[in-house]
């Protein structure tokens, strides 16, 4: 009598992938990681991902564009931060760079907006400490040190000697 395969997960790999995509868009690599972590067989995972790509539910290029738009818009991240996030999501370096450089011209403007929105929270803080906090925030969000320092200086209305 043939042995029945023990069910590791009551839902099928395909159902699980669709459930993950229903929550938010994901890159192929993100889906692969999640499905493998759920202990589906690697061959089954590859088959499901290939089918989902064929019907357009998994598209790394579209994911990269959408991710970049959301990060540039709502989070006001810098292009370096967006590229770093895309690479962490499993997007190929060339595709991540292309998606991130789409709005790199606006880095200074986005940094200035973010710095202005956060500067009011630092009113009672010593100018040097406020500058350090604000420029650090901007750098963590993916702005270059030069852009971060410049935006922090303008938002806090301090000169470079006050740093």
HELIX and SHEET records of a PDB file:
HELIX    1   1 UNK A   13  UNK A   23  1                                  11    
HELIX    2   2 UNK A   28  UNK A   37  1                                  10    
HELIX    3   3 UNK A   42  UNK A   54  1                                  13    
HELIX    4   4 UNK A   60  UNK A   73  1                                  14    
HELIX    5   5 UNK A   79  UNK A   88  1                                  10    
HELIX    6   6 UNK A   93  UNK A  101  1                                   9    
HELIX    7   7 UNK A  104  UNK A  106  5                                   3    
HELIX    8   8 UNK A  107  UNK A  119  1                                  13    
HELIX    9   9 UNK A  120  UNK A  122  5                                   3    
HELIX   10  10 UNK A  127  UNK A  140  1                                  14    
HELIX   11  11 UNK A  145  UNK A  156  1                                  12    
HELIX   12  12 UNK A  160  UNK A  162  5                                   3    
END                                                                             
